[in-house]
Amino acid sequence: MDFPSETTPKGQVLAALATVLPAEALLTDPEDLRPYECDALVSHCALPLAVCLPGSEREVRDIMRVCHLLRVPVVTRGAGTGLSGGALPHAGGVVLSLTKMNKVLRVDPANRLAVVEAGASNLAVSRAAAPHGLYFAPDPSSQMICSVGGNVAENAGGVHCVKYGLTVHHVLRLKVVTSDGDLLDIGLEAPDAPGYDLLGLLNGSEGTLAVVTEVTVRLLPKPEAAQVALAAFASLEAAGEAVAAVFGAGIIPAGCELMDRATIAAVTRFVDVDYGRDAAAVLLCELDGTPEEVAEGIARVREVMLAAGALQVRVSQSEGEREELWKGRKAAFPAVSAIQPDYYCLDGSLPRRHLGEMLAAIRAMEAQFGLACINVFHAGDGNLHPLILFDRARPGDWEKAMAFGGEILKKTVALGGAITGEHGVGVEKLDYMAIQFSPAELDCLRRVRAAFDEAGLLNPGKAVPA
Amino acid sequence: MSQLALWAERIRHAAAEHTPLRIRGGGSKDWYGGLLAGEVLETGDYRGVIAYEPGELCLSARCGTPLAEIEAILAEQGQMLPFEPPHYGTASFGGMLAAGLAGPRRQQAGAVRDAILGVQLIDGRGELLRFGGQVVKNVAGYDVSRLMIGSLGTLGLLAEATVRLLPRPGCEATLVFESDAAAALLRCQQWGLRPWPVSATFWAEGRLYVRLSGAASAVQAAQRSFGGETLPDAEVLWRAVREQQHPVFAGHGPLWRLALPPATPPMKGELAWEWGGGQRWLRSDEAPESLRARAAAAGGHAVLFRAPESLRCAVGPFATWPPAMLCLQQRLKKVFDPKGILNPGRLAAEL
């Protein structure tokens, strides 16, 4: 895309921003810009013209007005934990970082909601709600630091979304600043705001439709009890069938995670857990709710898994034991890093019944590309996170890893799935959008984007191919 | 030529001629929304379940499939649509999605839009478009499927769709309490702070009805803690609530549906409420502007639910927007239906 800013002198842009922001809220020194050069997709880096650190909605509006006037691209950034390069700076634009707008403004237990600034961390919301016995359900693995605004941008999920849904299911209302600096109030603290469902569009829009400044989220009562069943299987296919059997029995687990043999091997070298010698796959299935229903349900899960051919099933009998059983799953990524420092973490989703076929296809691709792939994933909602191992120092390895990833994504779409389940398109998957969407559909998405951001200033070059 | 190709052709032709079309499925909700205008495009004959995998908890069907048929198929497998939609006699799958109306279970299991996974639609330019799919987690592109829910056919003809399902609860029980509205609202708030298996609440005529759904042990534990009387034949009650056929809905004058933050104190003129106070019903001749202002002041909005078309056209079925929001709504309409031929006026006079 062509931006007049590429011809607008940098000095003019910085001078205009300096009129609306205090000096400490405008970073321009390359040294200061460096920490913003990428998000968690570290293979893609760029330095922006400047980083703006607004402290209020007023300042966000002023920044947007300046950028709109001078046609400067804006990349909104939360905590920078995104995995698809959604917060990668535009070399001719500014990064709008919301880290200073991180307050939990209000917790309303009677209406079970919380109002937070977009830069507030995911965990801060649950902490603020905890005295009332409530919490914010989306729990992406970065929840310690990731921002609620970022959760909205990516429609973040997490381990528990199989039962509780994605961020979109927990957002009631958004305050946003449009690309021309206008304010919009989207949604209500009441159900079914009149008109088209803009909340559905904003969630998962990757910063391309508007800048979210304030989020009202739904809170849920904290489950009083949770128990996990850990089952080992002699094959991945058997474990996959056990997942289907659990759902088929009318049970909706709060979390349902699968680890393959390679993950198990990596994990057992890293933490002290014993999954049994013949385990080719380990399934973790957690239920939560009242103590009565959890006890009743977990007994059924155990039966279903044994009937599905589990070699052994362990059910946690205490909180300590529950944490113990989860330890291996939680250590999976660090454990893999300990063996192989470089890995490419992919994200795709597909109908659960095709998991076995997908995993077999990945095994064949390992041979084809000469790279190993480790699978540890959210089996309950068919969301794969294959980790392709490579060596940055070996020429051609990264390219092979990317090509391997591309093949996996093509296969997920062929099996009725999506090229991204929860990490977003960003820059990473821009070229793969055409696998999932026809030219007419892509055109429709571009026009939806233009309906919000006519000038095309918000996160250009991301999410939807130009 | 396939049915979808025929429809696409008809819509392209209508767009070229600027002929308004009125998309109609089961015809059960002709009374809902704004003006009925345009040449009727019947979708009721495009029927059938396309795919149903109980283990995947999702179902795909053609838009004209009767809702009753879908629910019967699901019941055989011990599953259900999570949002307990009203039937109003002959509702179709597509009409249910376009209207986006949910029943009592919404308070526990979410709205229609929370359950949509994918759609195949024909937009106002006659383009056949597919968004979403069969998976819950899908963040590629904007969620156009969700945008279609509640759009009352003003953005496209929903030809086929996939929705998420839930297993039927193993156990249900309905409790009744004698209580005024204010005390009943407070009770609902208190229950809401703990993970009780409350799947529906309904207050009317000095009684609060609470439906518990879940594992038998959880339902029994809640029953012990809540007290109250157990209601026999509770299904009859919840069906009547779902269809607004409970005696409390009888009467003349416009029926209003107020959507409010649930803890809002009882509103003047309130007949009944559901969803822990989130959905309130009023039959009132109060000036629409005044009622809408009261709902807005409480943080919600008022829908003129059942009333003569003349009144619905005069005051609009739904609350209006500030100028910037109206402009955005119109720009989105234009993306999908640039000639404004699909159900014009049904959602709002400006759309």
Interface residues (C-beta under 8 A of the other chain):
Chain A: D108 P109 A110 N111 R112 L113 H132 G133 L134 E154 N155 G157 C161 V162 G165 L166 V168 H169 T178 D182 L183 L184 D185 L188 E189 A190 P191 D192 A193 P194 G195 Y196 D197 L198 G200 L201 N203 G204 S205 L209 L220 P221 K222 P223 E224 A244 A245 F247 G248 G250 I251 I252 D288 G289 T290 E292 E293 A295 E296 G297 S349 L350 P351 R352 R353 H378 D381 G382 N383 G416 G417 A418 I419 T420 G421 E422 H423 G424 V425 K429 M433 Q436 F437 S438 A440 E441 C444 L445 R447 V448 R449 A451 F452 A463 V464
Chain B: E53 P54 G55 E56 L57 C58 G78 Q79 G100 R106 G110 A111 R113 D114 D123 E127 L128 L129 R130 F131 G133 Q134 V135 V136 K137 N138 V139 A140 G141 Y142 D143 V144 R146 L147 I149 G150 S151 L155 L166 P167 R168 G170 Q189 G192 L193 R194 P195 W196 P197 G214 A215 A216 S217 A218 Q220 A221 A222 A259 L260 P261 P262 A263 W275 G278 Q279 A298 G299 G300 H301 V303 F318 A319 T320 W321 P322 A324 M325 L328 Q329 R331 L332 K333 K334 V335 F336 L347 A348 L351
